[in-house]
Amino acid sequence: MSKIDFYSHLGSQPCRAVQIFMKMNNIPFNYHHIDLAKGEQKSEAYLKINPLGKVPAIKDGDFVVAESMAILEYLAAKFSTPDHWYPKDAAARAKINEYLCWHHANTREGATGVFVHVAIEPTIRQQPRNEEAIKASKTKLSATLDMIENYFLKGTSFISSNEISIADLLALNEFTELDGIGIDVGKNRPNIKAWKERVTAKIGSHYDESHEVLNAFIKQLNLATESFE
């Protein structure tokens, strides 16, 4: 079996989700580091592989696909991973897709917005702390967490399911960077707290491995604990 070429930077939440999925399903891959700080995602060489100029992307023989959701759905089908990852049953798949369609404009926007405004802009970009933008992102994050707590995890152990799926990997990796600034998304939300512990346990050692780059980056920034709610 030929190996997947995986173009990635593990500071990226979607990249971590894809790597964890491949590790958990024993999908062989060659890791190609794309240095986002140096702008390699916009280099001529990389744009020939992925014209979208983002990570992650994968190459399987002559076939190339980008965008984490598309990648995960392709890998689940190509490697016939256990059905719970992306169910074949129409109703079960529709519920996973419901979350996936909602994910970018809510979970990703809310969590990333807080992290960028709190951690990236004042340090890496050397911009003044924008309290108005931080407040707006925290409001978005709170609404997102409420929806996950009260809808997507209502009566289920995982997102819209009682078994782990690609939705859980994508969601979890949006929240783990918030740990580095002292924001506990499970505080006062017992469903999210239990879900996060459940998914992390399922991932096992792949969790720590996939977060080494992020953890080192956050340690380097030496950030103060951020208030939330």
N, C-alpha and C positions, 0 to 999 in steps of 0.2 A: 504494500500500500504506500503510495507516494505521500509525502508530508505536505500539509497546508503551509503556505507562506503567510505568516501573520505579521502585519505591519502595525506597530503599536508603540505607545508610550504609557507606562503603567501609572503615571500620574493622572491619566484619564480614566474617569469612571466607567465609560462603556468598554474601554480596552480591558479593564480588570474583569468586567463581567464576561467578556468573550474568552479571556484566558482561563478563568475559573471553570467555565463550561467545558472547554476542551480538556482541561486537566481532569475534571470529574468524570468525563466520558472517554478517557484514554484515546483522544484524537491526536495523532502525531502531528507536530508542527515545527517549523523553523521560525524562530523569533527574529524579527528585523526591527531594531530600535530606530524610531524616528524622533529626532531631537526637536521637540516643539520650541524650546527656548532659542534655538538657532534658526528656526523657521524652515526646517527640512521638509515639513509637510507641504510647503509651497515651492520646493525646488523643482527644477525641470525634470530631474530623474524620477522623483516621486509622482509628479503630476502625470507622467506617462503611465504609471501604474493606477493611480486614482486621481482622475481629473477634478474630483470634489475638493482635493487638497486638505483632507482631514484624516484623523485616525479614529477608529481602527479601519483596516481593510484586510481582506484576505485574497490570496491567489491560489486556486486549485487547478493545477495544470495551466490551461490557457484561459480559464474562467476567473474573472475578478469581480468581487462585490464589496461595496462599502456600506456604511451605516450598520450599527450594532444589531438592531432588530432584524434586518434583512440577513445579516451574517448568521445570527443565532438560528433563525428559522431555516436557513439553507443547511447549516451543519446538522441540525436535528434530523432533517430529511435525508441528507446525503449519507450520514453515518448510522441511520436507523437507531437513534438513541432511545432509551426507554420512553414510553408514550407520555409519561407525566410531564416531561420537559416541554412538550408542545403537542397537546392531545390531538388525536385524529377525530375523535367524536366532535360533531359539529357544535353542539351546545357548549361543551367544555372548552373547545378552542375559541369560541366566540367570547367567552368570559375572560380568557387570557388576553385576547385581542382588544377587548374593551379597555383593560388596563393599559396595554401597550400604546393604544391610540391616545390615551389620556396622559401618559407618562411625561412626554417631552415638555408640554406646556404647563405642567403642574409640578410633579416631583423634581424633574431636572431643573426647571426654571427657578423653583423656590429654593431648593438646596444649593444649587450652584450660585444663584444670586447672592445669598447670604455669604457663602465662602469667598466669592470674588470680592465683594464690597468690604468684607471684614479683614480678609487675609492677604489677598493679592494686590489690590489697589494701593493700600498704604505702604506696603513693603516692596514688592517687586516693581510695581509701576511708579512708586514714589509720588502718589497722589494724596491730597488731603482726604481724611476720613469724611465720607459723605453720609451724614446721619439720616438724611431724608431717604436716600436710596436704600440704606440698611433697614430702616423702618419698613419701607414698602416690601422689601424682600422677606423680612421676618413675618409680615402679615400674610404674604403669599405662602410661606412655608407653613405657618400655623393652619391655614385653610386646607392645605394639601394633607397635612398630618391628620386633621380631623376627618377628611374624606377617607383616607386609608383606614383609620381606626374604626370608623362607624359604618363604612360601606364595603371596601375591598377586603377587610378582615372580619367582617361580621359573620360569625358562625363558622369560620374556616381557619385552618391552621396556617395556611399560606395564602398568598394573594389570589382571591377568587377560586381557591382550590384547597383540598386537603393534602395535596402532595406538592413538593417543590417544582417550580417551573422557571422558564427563562424570565418571567416577569419578576420573580423574587430576586434573581441575580442583578437585574438592572436597577431595581428599586434600592436594594441594600447598598450598592456601591455609590449611590448618590448621597446616602446618609453617613457613610463611614468617615468622610473627610470632615464632617461637622464634629465628630468626636474630638478631632485635633484642636478645635477652638472651644471645647467645653460644652457643646450643645448636645444634650441627650434627648433624642427624638422620642424616646420611650417614656420620658418623665411625664407622669399623670396620664399616660395612654397605655393601659395594660396590654391591649391587644398588640400594639406595635412593639412594646418591650419584649413580650413573649415571642413574637414573630422574629424579631431581630436575633434573639438568642437561638431560636430554632434553626434559622437559616445559617447562621454562623457555625453552629454545631454540624450541620449537614455538610458544609463546605470543608470543614476540618482543616488540615494543614495547608491546604491551598489558599486559605484566607490570609494567613500571615505572609506566605510567599508572595502573593499578588499585591500586598500592601507595603512591601519593604520600601519601594520608591516614595510612595506618598508619606509614610511615617518619617522617613529621613528628611524629606522636604519640610514637613511641618516642624520637626525638631529644629531644623536650621533657622526657621523663621522666629522661633522662640516667642510665640504669641500668648497674649494674656487670655484668660477665660472670658468668653463673651456671654453677656446676659441674654436670656431668651425667655419670653413669657413671664 
